[in-house]
Amino acid sequence: MNEPVKPTALFLDIGGVLLTNGWDHSLRAHTADHFGLDIDELNERHHLTYDTYEEGKLSFDEYLDRIVFYQPRSFDKPTFKQFIVGQAKPYSETIEFFLHLKQAHDLSIAAVSNEGRELMEDRIDRFRLRRLIDFFIGSCYVHIRKPDVDLYQLALDVAQLPASQVVYIDDRAMFVEVAQDLGLHGIVHTDLKSTKAALSSLGLD
């Protein structure tokens, strides 16, 4: 009986795995409360246009014009943007773990992430993600979003690896399920301890 192939690459989501989420419902609620905005109206406008921003077809300024600055406000756009960007925090222990794992097993690591260009590039620079990530398959760069299977397939094509040699890690179960349908090993990230255990079971101690 053939031994299972040990994975040689990791595909990682960014928000929810390496960093806090970039612009999720919790941050929108916090931001709306901070600036005195109607959260229901903000969310409605967000859902109508955010996919377009994440696919790289709108700038962050254009997106904010649609959801907030379609009418005069008591605050300006730079202040609003800086507040949003400033909420991002790293999961430093998780980042360090993946750095050590990469070195120990000579792994290739890709980011496979839904994110708008300005937010993604700020997070890559500020949290020095290039020291961990070899290449970035971001929705804003390739104009497709998870759960579109084409995004995962593109990452495999760029990595030049079969799905059986790749582990995909995301905090959203449905996105992991899509990866598993393609043949990738999937791990739903809930905390570092459980993710370490799942990777260990694949031979990545």
C-alpha positions in Angstrom: 0.0 0.0 0.0 1.4 3.4 -1.0 2.2 5.9 1.7 0.2 9.2 1.5 2.1 12.0 -0.2 3.4 14.5 2.3 2.2 18.0 1.5 4.8 20.3 0.0 2.7 23.6 0.0 0.2 25.5 2.0 -2.5 27.8 0.7 -3.5 30.2 3.4 -6.3 32.6 3.8 -5.1 35.9 5.3 -8.0 37.4 7.2 -9.1 35.1 10.1 -5.9 33.0 9.8 -2.8 35.3 9.8 -4.5 38.6 10.6 -7.9 39.9 11.8 -10.5 40.1 9.1 -10.1 43.2 6.9 -13.7 44.5 6.6 -16.1 42.0 8.1 -19.6 42.5 9.7 -18.0 43.1 13.2 -15.7 45.8 11.9 -18.5 47.4 9.9 -20.7 47.6 13.0 -17.8 49.0 15.0 -17.1 51.6 12.3 -20.7 52.6 12.0 -21.0 53.1 15.7 -17.8 55.1 15.8 -18.9 57.5 13.0 -22.6 57.5 13.8 -23.7 55.7 10.7 -26.9 53.7 10.1 -25.5 50.1 10.1 -28.4 48.6 8.2 -28.0 51.1 5.4 -24.2 50.7 5.4 -24.6 46.9 5.2 -27.2 47.1 2.4 -25.0 49.3 0.3 -21.9 47.2 1.2 -23.5 43.9 0.0 -24.6 45.5 -3.3 -21.1 46.6 -4.3 -18.4 44.9 -2.2 -17.9 41.9 -4.6 -17.0 44.4 -7.3 -14.4 46.0 -5.0 -12.9 42.7 -3.9 -12.6 41.6 -7.6 -10.4 44.7 -8.2 -13.0 46.5 -10.4 -13.4 49.5 -8.0 -10.8 51.5 -6.0 -11.3 51.8 -2.3 -12.2 55.4 -2.8 -14.9 54.5 -5.3 -16.2 51.8 -3.0 -16.5 54.2 -0.1 -18.2 56.8 -2.3 -20.9 54.2 -2.9 -21.4 53.1 0.7 -20.7 56.2 2.8 -19.8 59.3 0.9 -22.8 59.4 -1.5 -23.9 62.3 0.8 -22.1 64.9 2.9 -20.6 63.7 6.1 -19.2 65.4 9.2 -15.9 63.5 8.7 -13.7 63.2 5.7 -12.6 60.2 3.7 -9.0 60.0 4.8 -10.1 59.9 8.5 -12.6 57.1 7.7 -10.1 55.1 5.8 -7.4 55.4 8.4 -9.8 54.2 11.1 -10.6 51.1 9.0 -7.0 50.3 8.2 -5.9 50.9 11.8 -8.2 48.1 13.1 -6.1 45.3 11.5 -4.1 43.3 13.9 -1.7 40.3 13.3 -2.0 36.9 14.9 1.7 37.0 15.6 2.0 33.5 17.2 0.3 32.0 14.1 2.5 33.8 11.7 5.6 32.7 13.6 4.4 29.1 13.6 3.9 29.1 9.8 7.4 30.6 9.4 9.0 27.8 11.4 6.9 25.2 9.6 7.9 26.6 6.2 11.6 26.4 7.1 11.4 22.9 8.8 9.6 21.3 5.8 10.8 23.5 2.9 7.2 24.4 2.1 5.9 26.7 -0.6 3.3 29.1 0.8 0.7 31.0 -1.1 -2.0 33.4 0.1 -5.4 32.6 -1.4 -7.6 35.5 -0.3 -10.6 37.6 -1.0 -9.5 41.2 -0.4 -9.7 44.6 -2.0 -6.4 45.9 -3.4 -5.7 48.8 -1.1 -6.5 46.9 2.1 -4.6 43.8 1.0 -1.4 45.7 0.0 -1.5 47.7 3.2 -1.7 44.5 5.3 1.0 42.8 3.2 3.4 45.7 3.8 2.6 46.5 7.4 2.7 43.0 8.7 5.6 41.9 6.5 3.8 39.0 5.0 6.3 38.6 2.1 8.7 37.0 4.6 6.1 34.1 4.8 4.2 34.2 1.6 5.8 33.2 -1.7 3.0 34.4 -4.0 -0.4 36.1 -3.5 -3.5 34.9 -5.3 -5.8 37.8 -4.3 -9.3 38.3 -5.7 -8.3 41.9 -6.4 -5.5 40.8 -8.7 -7.2 38.0 -10.6 -10.8 39.4 -10.7 -12.4 36.2 -9.3 -13.4 35.5 -5.7 -13.8 32.5 -3.4 -15.8 30.3 -3.6 -15.2 30.3 -7.3 -13.3 27.2 -8.0 -11.2 29.0 -10.6 -9.4 30.9 -7.9 -8.1 27.7 -6.3 -7.3 26.2 -9.6 -5.3 29.3 -10.5 -3.3 29.0 -7.3 -2.5 25.3 -8.2 -1.5 26.3 -11.7 0.9 29.0 -10.4 2.3 26.6 -7.7 2.7 23.9 -10.4 1.6 21.3 -7.9 -1.1 18.6 -7.8 -3.9 19.2 -5.4 -2.8 16.2 -3.3 0.4 18.0 -2.3 -1.4 21.1 -1.0 -3.1 22.0 2.3 -5.6 24.8 2.2 -6.4 26.6 5.5 -9.3 29.0 6.0 -11.5 30.1 8.8 -14.6 29.6 6.6 -15.8 26.1 6.3 -17.5 26.5 2.9 -14.3 27.7 1.3 -12.4 24.7 2.7 -15.1 22.4 1.3 -14.6 23.9 -2.2 -10.8 23.3 -1.9 -11.4 19.7 -0.8 -13.7 19.1 -3.7 -10.7 19.9 -5.9 -8.6 17.4 -4.0 -6.7 19.7 -1.6 -6.3 18.8 2.0 -8.5 21.1 3.9 -8.3 22.6 7.4 -10.9 24.8 9.0 -8.9 27.2 11.2 -10.6 27.9 14.5 -7.5 28.2 16.6 -3.7 27.6 16.4 -3.8 24.5 18.6 -6.3 22.6 16.4 -4.6 23.7 13.2 -1.2 22.4 14.5 -2.8 19.1 15.3 -4.4 18.8 11.8 -1.1 19.6 10.1 0.7 17.1 12.3 -1.7 14.4 11.2 -0.5 15.2 7.6 3.1 14.8 8.5 3.8 18.5 9.1 4.9 18.6 12.7 
